[in-house]
């Protein structure tokens, strides 16, 4: 949803606390994530969000996360 400042704050906090900031760190493969991308938009809790979450939004968010993680390498 393009809340970049909030993303950066949470990403940095998680990294500083030693929490996972990538799929690899929680042992989820790209293939497993793709399956999740298909299911997440139809999950009951996501239905209560103030906007529709789409597979495309999830794909974009994951690309941004990967790009951000590369800056730490």
C-alpha positions as CSV (number, residue, x, y, z in Angstrom):
1,X,0.0,0.0,0.0
2,X,3.1,2.2,-0.5
3,X,3.6,3.1,3.1
4,X,7.3,3.3,2.6
5,X,8.2,5.2,5.8
6,X,6.3,2.8,8.0
7,X,7.9,-0.2,6.2
8,X,11.4,1.2,6.8
9,X,10.6,1.8,10.5
10,X,9.3,-1.8,11.0
11,X,12.0,-3.4,8.9
12,X,14.8,-1.6,10.8
13,X,13.2,-2.4,14.1
14,X,12.9,-6.1,13.3
15,X,16.5,-6.2,12.0
16,X,17.8,-4.4,15.1
17,X,16.0,-6.8,17.3
18,X,17.3,-9.8,15.4
19,X,13.9,-10.8,14.1
20,X,13.5,-12.3,10.6
21,X,13.3,-9.8,7.7
22,X,13.3,-12.3,4.8
23,X,11.6,-15.5,3.6
24,X,14.8,-17.3,3.9
25,X,15.1,-16.4,7.6
26,X,11.7,-18.0,8.3
27,X,12.5,-20.9,6.0
28,X,9.9,-20.2,3.3
29,X,10.8,-20.9,-0.3
30,X,9.8,-18.7,-3.2
31,X,7.4,-21.5,-4.3
32,X,5.7,-21.6,-0.9
33,X,5.3,-17.8,-0.9
34,X,3.7,-17.9,-4.4
35,X,1.1,-20.3,-3.0
36,X,0.5,-18.0,-0.1
37,X,0.1,-15.0,-2.5
38,X,-2.8,-16.9,-4.1
39,X,-4.6,-17.6,-0.8
40,X,-4.0,-14.4,1.2
41,X,-6.4,-12.1,-0.6
42,X,-9.3,-14.5,0.3
43,X,-8.4,-14.9,3.9
44,X,-11.2,-13.9,6.4
45,X,-9.0,-11.4,8.3
46,X,-7.8,-9.7,5.2
47,X,-11.4,-9.2,4.1
48,X,-11.7,-6.6,7.0
49,X,-8.8,-4.4,5.7
50,X,-9.9,-1.0,4.6
51,X,-8.8,-1.8,1.0
52,X,-8.6,-4.9,-1.2
53,X,-5.3,-6.8,-1.0
54,X,-4.4,-8.4,-4.4
55,X,-1.8,-10.9,-5.5
56,X,-0.2,-8.1,-7.4
57,X,0.2,-6.0,-4.3
58,X,1.7,-9.0,-2.5
59,X,4.1,-9.6,-5.3
60,X,5.2,-5.9,-5.3
61,X,5.6,-5.9,-1.5
62,X,7.9,-9.0,-1.7
63,X,10.0,-7.5,-4.5
64,X,10.4,-4.4,-2.3
65,X,11.4,-6.5,0.7
66,X,14.0,-8.4,-1.3
67,X,15.4,-5.1,-2.7
68,X,15.6,-3.7,0.9
69,X,17.2,-6.8,2.2
70,X,19.9,-6.6,-0.5
71,X,21.0,-3.3,0.9
72,X,22.1,-5.1,4.1
73,X,24.3,-7.6,2.3
